C-alpha cells in the first residue's frame, strides 16, 4: 500500500506537469463539491415550496370544518404621531443604553430643498468629514 502511495506521489512531484495535473484535480473536486451544494440548495427550496403548499391546503380545508365565530372587534390602528413617539422612545433608549448620555428632546429633521449641484457639494464635504 505504501509503495502505491509513493508511486502516486512521484507522478505529481516531477516538474510543472505534475503540479498542473494536481491543480486540475483539486479544482475539479472543488467545483464538483460546489455544484453538489448548489443542487442541495435548489432541492431544499423546492421541498420548502411543496411543504408550504401542503400546509396552505390544510389551512384552507381546516377552517371549513370549524364553525364560524363572531367577528372580534377591530382594533384601531395607532395614530401616526403615536408611532413616531414610539420610534423616538426606542432611539432614546438605544442612546441611553449605549452609555452615550441622555436624550433631552427629539425633533424631526427637515432637509431644506437645494439645487442639484449644491447636493453634490454637500456630499463631497460629508465625504471629507469621515
C-alpha positions in Angstrom: 0.0 0.0 0.0 2.8 2.4 0.9 4.6 1.7 -2.4 1.4 2.6 -4.3 1.1 5.9 -2.4 4.7 6.7 -3.1 4.4 6.0 -6.8 1.3 8.2 -7.0 3.2 11.0 -5.1 6.1 10.6 -7.6 3.8 11.3 -10.5 2.9 14.8 -9.1 6.4 15.6 -7.7 8.2 15.9 -11.0 8.1 19.2 -13.0 5.4 21.6 -13.7 3.3 19.0 -15.5 2.7 17.2 -12.2 1.8 20.4 -10.4 -0.6 21.4 -13.2 -2.3 17.9 -13.1 -2.6 18.1 -9.3 -4.1 21.6 -9.6 -6.6 20.5 -12.2 -7.7 17.6 -10.0 -8.0 19.8 -6.9 -10.0 22.5 -8.9 -12.2 19.8 -10.3 -13.0 18.4 -6.9 -13.8 21.9 -5.6 -16.2 22.7 -8.4 -17.9 19.3 -8.1 -18.5 19.9 -4.4 -19.8 23.5 -5.2 -22.1 22.0 -7.8 -23.4 19.4 -5.3 -24.0 22.1 -2.8 -25.9 24.2 -5.4 -28.1 21.2 -6.2 -28.8 20.7 -2.4 -29.8 24.3 -2.0 -32.1 24.2 -5.0 -33.7 21.0 -3.8 -34.3 22.4 -0.3 -36.0 25.4 -1.9 -38.4 23.2 -3.9 -39.0 21.0 -0.9 -39.9 24.1 1.2 -42.3 25.3 -1.5 -44.1 21.9 -1.6 -44.3 21.9 2.2 -45.8 25.4 2.2 -48.3 24.4 -0.5 -49.3 21.4 1.6 -49.7 23.5 4.8 -51.7 26.1 2.9 -54.1 23.4 1.6 -54.5 22.1 5.1 -55.2 25.6 6.5 -57.8 26.2 3.8 -59.6 22.9 4.5 -59.4 23.2 8.3 -61.4 26.5 8.7 -64.2 25.0 6.6 -64.7 22.2 9.3 -64.8 24.7 12.2 -68.0 26.6 13.0 -67.8 30.3 12.3 -67.2 32.5 15.3 -68.4 36.0 15.9 -66.0 38.6 14.4 -63.8 40.2 17.0 -63.9 44.0 17.5 -61.4 45.6 15.2 -58.5 47.2 17.0 -57.9 50.8 15.8 -54.6 51.4 14.1 -52.2 53.6 16.1 -52.1 57.2 15.1 -49.1 58.4 13.1 -48.0 60.7 16.0 -48.1 57.7 18.4 -46.0 55.6 16.1 -43.4 58.4 15.8 -43.4 58.7 19.6 -42.6 55.1 19.9 -39.8 55.3 17.4 -38.3 58.3 19.3 -38.6 56.4 22.6 -36.7 53.5 21.1 -34.0 55.8 19.7 -33.7 57.5 23.1 -33.4 54.1 24.9 -30.7 53.0 22.5 -28.7 56.1 23.1 -29.1 55.8 26.9 -28.1 52.1 26.8 -25.0 52.7 24.8 -23.7 55.0 27.6 -23.6 58.0 25.3 -25.5 60.2 27.7 -29.2 61.1 27.8 -31.7 62.5 25.4 -33.5 65.6 26.4 -35.6 66.2 23.3 -36.3 64.7 19.9 -37.3 66.8 16.9 -37.8 65.8 13.3 -35.1 66.8 10.8 -36.3 68.6 7.8 -34.0 69.0 4.9 -34.1 72.2 3.0 -34.6 71.9 -0.7 -31.3 72.5 -2.5 -30.1 72.6 -6.1 -28.6 69.6 -7.6 -25.1 71.0 -7.7 -25.4 72.1 -4.0 -26.2 68.5 -3.0 -23.1 67.2 -4.8 -21.0 69.8 -2.9 -22.6 68.7 0.4 -21.8 65.1 -0.4 -18.2 66.0 -1.1 -18.0 67.8 2.2 -19.5 64.9 4.1 -17.0 62.6 2.5 -14.2 64.7 3.7 -15.5 64.7 7.3 -15.4 60.9 7.6 
